[in-house]
Amino acid sequence: MEYVIGLLVLLLGLLVSIALHEVGHMVPAKRFGVRVSKYMVGFGPTLWSRTRGETEYGLKAIPLGGYVRLIGMFPPADVVGAQPRPGRIGELVTAVREQSAEEVLPGQEQRAFYRLSTPKKLVVMLGGPFMNLLIAAVLLLVVLVGIGLPALSTTVGVVGDCVRPITQEECAPGDPPVPAAQAGLEPGDELVSLDGAPVESWADFQAAVAASDGSSVPLVVERAGERLTLELAPVLADRPVFDDETGAMVLDEDGQVVTEETRYVGLSPTRELQPQPISAVPGEVGRLFAGTAEVVLTLPARLWDVVQAVVGVEERDASSVIGPVGVGRVAGEIAAADVDLTWRVASLLQVLASLNMALFVFNLIPLLPLDGGHVVGALWEGGKRQVARLRGLPRPAPADVARMMPLAYGVFAVLALMGVLLLYADLVAPVTLG
């Protein structure tokens, strides 16, 4: 049941994100006078629709996108001075121009999108992606400030048995007990101070242990509401080196765990959600953007890795790019995980934040039919007008964006193939949380 709930939460979050993306396009377009004839969430057959004013609002069967129909997206041939071109591509461009012109009602030519100034076009086309960026930032704000990030606490989680080499899985006769066990520490104890220095974080405790000389020092803990003073004597032992950023053990070129001699007491803390200051949100948004942009920039190589996994040449990596089915599987596994509900909620919100960041970055790719393609067209048009103004030349015609529609269909075909590949890969070689 929890798995299904996770899928439903993800689907609802995705629908809301798509709906707000289209609102980001529709609202400024209406404010600038452009007629918006349709606002649809989803693709395929219409499940529900209702007309309000001059706009039809609806919900379609396939919740993998949405669109708003802005009237007059492409300028007519006579406006851009285009001549009919022979061949299939010429026929396609002509058909796009004619269809766009037919949508403009008599007497409402000034309400066509192509008549907007360059700044207004940019506001309309960037409104959708930036709505997704705003959603991602708000979700991260809720997670970081309202819920918190997983962090090591000052509560004892596990007390070890003995001091043994890291290559040895179990205690052997003669292995000494860990200092924490000798001191009488128990799971659930709250670390208060070590050798008189207050322990406010796990990092504080680690630093105090590392700085000790091995002599017995007083350790104050709180247990069942009482404060106890124990005697702790850290020992020198070879311990794994952990990466400061990922928390994973560092491996050498041969794949062996890198160790170093350090003071050791033989206990590990619990993990808890610790709220972060609001100042941490911009940095987290920036890191999410950078990571998503890296994925988009390396998408061809990542898709090739997916193909290799599908044909069985190599295992599918946990960081592999995934499609809607894969995202749904991850959401279901999070919802069904045997962890506290708050952790699951925070994880699902982070998934939704990542999806919105992906929508933001992906839509900025400068190719039609993506928003970035229209942004490039508007910038090209604005650039020509500025050059003409500086040179004292007549105002040039709007950018003939319709000429790029054959490329748009090609991009759409590539996106469709990518979707099919990821769908198949998510079914036969899925990525799981493990």
Secondary structure, 3 states (H helix, E strand, C coil): CHHHHHHHHHHHHHHHHHHHHHHHHHHHHHHCCCCEEEEEEEEEEEEEEEEECCEEEEEEEEEEEEEEEECCCCCCHHHHCCCCCCHHHHHHHHHHHHHHHHCCCCCCHHHCHHHCCHHHHHHHHHHHHHHHHHHHHHHHHHHHHHHCEEEEEEEEEEECCECCCCCCCCCCCCCCECHHHHHCCCCCCEEEEECCEECCCHHHHHHHHHHCCCCCEEEEEEECCEEEEEEECCEEEEEECECCCCCCECECCCCCECEEEEEECCEEEEEEEECCCCCHHHHHHHHHHHHHHHHHHCHHHHHHHHHHHHCCCCCCCCCCCCCHHHHHHHHHHHHHCCCCHHHHHHHHHHHHHHHHHHHHHHHCCCCCCCHHHHHHHHHHHHHHHHHHHHCCCCCCCCCCHHHHHHHHHHHHHHHHHHHHHHHHHHHHCCCCCC
